[in-house]
Amino acid sequence: MKKKSKPTLHDCVYMAMSQGNWWTPHELRQFILNKFNKACSESGLTASMRDFRKPDYREKYQLPNGEVLEKKRNYNNSSGWKYKLIIKNEV
């Protein structure tokens, strides 16, 4: 029987963000820890999100051409940001 491999951080970030919700790095970190039992840093998460712009990750996760991340100011915390993954070309 083939051993099932654990999801990578990129996989966890993609699975969480593919629902189209806005996330702060802190919220995403907590979600990944609770759902996938995978600890990570907020800087590691944002690096994984930036990697979705690279051709290899676009192909792996079937992401559209152009920008794949939206970013907006988190007004609940003026020093923070929220991110959303764009998974389809919007017409």
C-alpha positions in Angstrom: 0.0 0.0 0.0 1.4 3.4 -1.0 2.0 5.8 1.9 0.0 9.0 1.6 2.3 12.0 1.6 1.6 15.0 3.8 0.5 18.2 2.1 3.3 20.8 1.7 2.9 24.3 3.0 2.0 25.5 -0.5 -0.7 22.8 -0.7 -2.2 23.9 2.7 -2.1 27.6 1.7 -3.7 26.8 -1.7 -6.4 24.6 -0.1 -7.3 27.3 2.4 -7.2 30.2 0.0 -8.9 28.4 -2.9 -12.3 29.1 -1.3 -12.0 32.8 -2.3 -12.0 34.3 1.3 -9.8 37.2 2.4 -7.1 36.2 5.0 -4.7 37.9 7.2 -1.4 36.0 7.6 -2.3 35.4 11.3 -5.8 34.0 10.4 -4.3 31.8 7.7 -1.6 30.5 10.0 -4.1 29.6 12.7 -6.4 27.9 10.1 -3.5 25.8 8.7 -2.4 24.8 12.2 -5.9 23.7 13.2 -7.0 22.1 9.9 -3.7 20.4 8.8 -1.8 20.3 12.0 1.1 22.1 10.2 3.0 24.8 12.1 4.5 27.6 10.0 5.5 31.3 10.3 3.6 34.2 8.9 6.6 35.1 6.7 6.6 31.5 5.4 2.9 31.9 4.5 3.4 35.1 2.6 6.4 33.6 0.8 4.2 30.7 -0.2 1.5 33.1 -1.5 4.1 35.0 -3.6 5.3 31.6 -5.0 1.8 31.3 -6.6 3.0 33.9 -9.1 5.8 31.6 -10.4 5.1 29.5 -13.5 5.7 26.1 -11.8 3.1 26.8 -9.1 0.7 28.4 -11.6 0.8 25.2 -13.5 0.6 22.9 -10.5 -2.5 24.6 -9.1 -3.9 25.6 -12.5 -3.9 29.3 -11.6 -4.7 32.0 -14.3 -2.2 34.2 -16.1 -1.8 37.7 -14.7 -2.0 38.6 -11.0 -3.1 35.8 -8.7 -3.1 37.6 -5.4 -5.3 40.5 -4.3 -4.1 42.6 -1.3 -6.1 45.1 0.7 -5.5 47.0 3.9 -7.0 45.3 7.0 -8.8 48.2 8.6 -9.3 46.3 11.9 -5.5 46.5 12.2 -4.0 49.5 10.3 -0.6 47.9 10.1 -1.9 44.7 8.5 -3.0 43.3 5.2 -5.5 40.8 3.9 -4.9 38.6 0.9 -7.2 36.7 -1.5 -6.2 34.2 -4.1 -7.6 34.7 -7.6 -8.2 31.2 -8.9 -10.1 32.0 -12.1 -9.9 34.6 -14.8 -12.5 37.2 -14.1 -14.5 38.5 -17.1 
